[in-house]
Amino acid sequence: MAYDQETRDALIEMVRRFVDEQCKPIEGQVAEEDAVPKDVVDGMKELGLFGISIPEEFGGLGLNMEEEVLVALELGQTSPAFRSVAGTNIGIGSQGLVMWGNDEQKAQWLPKIASGEIITSFCLTEPEAGSDAGSVKTRAERDGDHYILNGTKRYITNANKADLLTVMARTDQNTPGGKGLSSFLVETTTPGVTIGKPEKKMGQQGAHVCDVIFDNARVPVANRLGGEGDGFKVAMSVLDRGRLHISAVCTGVAERLISEMTNYAVERKQFGEPIANHQLVQAMMADSYAEAYAARCMVLDAAQKRDRGENVTLLAASCKMFASEMVGRVADRAVQVFGGAGYIADYGIERFYRDVRIFRLYEGTTQIQQIVIGRGLAKLAKDGQI
């Protein structure tokens, strides 16, 4: 559903105030302690941020794509670790269930996901499978009313906090590629499920990724999402929404960095005047502003088209590719405008520089987006649509 303009504006304003008052003041603390404080997480739950993409009938806010993008733009105005706290509940950790779950599965899990009582994770990537999702080796072998899962998943966001995993595993060992995969809802309390220690990362301290190991973990057949062999479809079906969400976050971060670099350039003096008066500094500010504006227009346009029921796979891939690359360029320019101060931790710019690097990797690397776009264009040409 779509909210009326007054309700939408009120929601966006609440998120903006929360980001300004609760998140921005403790960005350095979160990075240093590698943890988002519980009171901030509780505040996100009270705002309903864990359930923005979950239908109202299950306790969520039921935002459409454009509304979710507007929220993500605001969440992008602070360290990405804050958004990551609820990110899997909003996206890949819940949307397979929303799209593919049966009535019983939805009633059992979605209300608790929407409230933040349950944290979700999405288990696709493995030591030998990432961009090549069809190479998943984790096995799920039928044993009566259960499947027995064995295998290892890698770099799983929020795994150390998760209560429920959406797991891609191979049910047909004789069918290569994605067609042999199935999708399962797995509780982390299941015997045989082990969560590894959080990895030390380049950036986004406070957001955690871990290995997840399955050793003869018994999962009820009732916890399968869709039919056997639908796993790859489940995984791919969540991507358009997820890529638009991440694109909006990238754009929000870029806008925050542009604000930081511009204010610094106005205050910082060299050669007797503010560096904002120097044309080469102005060029970096101008390029950043124009690119961020382009990204905002792209993601809002694609979101509106998705809400109208149009196929936006090409557009979502284009947004993800452009916005994630764009925010990297903006972060680099921000460091340059700050000069030596940009390299010092106290200013926070170097932290954002590290934080944004991951955006070009998850939800599909830049190179995967290029493949999606290139193949999509070729198909359109073959069908006489371009």
Protein Blocks (a to p, Z undefined) as FASTA:
>chain_A
ZZdfklmmmmmmmmmmmmmmmmmmmmmmmmmnopacfklmmmmmmnopmmmmgcfklopa
oiafklmmmmmmmmmmpcfklmmmmmmmmmmmmmmmmmmmcfklmmmmmmmmmnomaccd
ddfbdfkbcklmmlpfbdcddehjaccdedddehiehklmpfbdcddddfblkbgcjklp
ccddddfklghiacddddddfblghiacdddddehiacdfklpgcjehilmmmmmmmmmm
mmmmmmmmmmmmmmmmmmmmmmmmmmpcgehiafklpmklmmmmmmmmmmmmmmmmmmmm
mmmmmmnopafklmmmmmmmmmmmmmmmmmmmmmmmnmmmlmpmklommmmmmmmmmmmm
ggpifklmmmmmmmmmmmmmmnopZZ
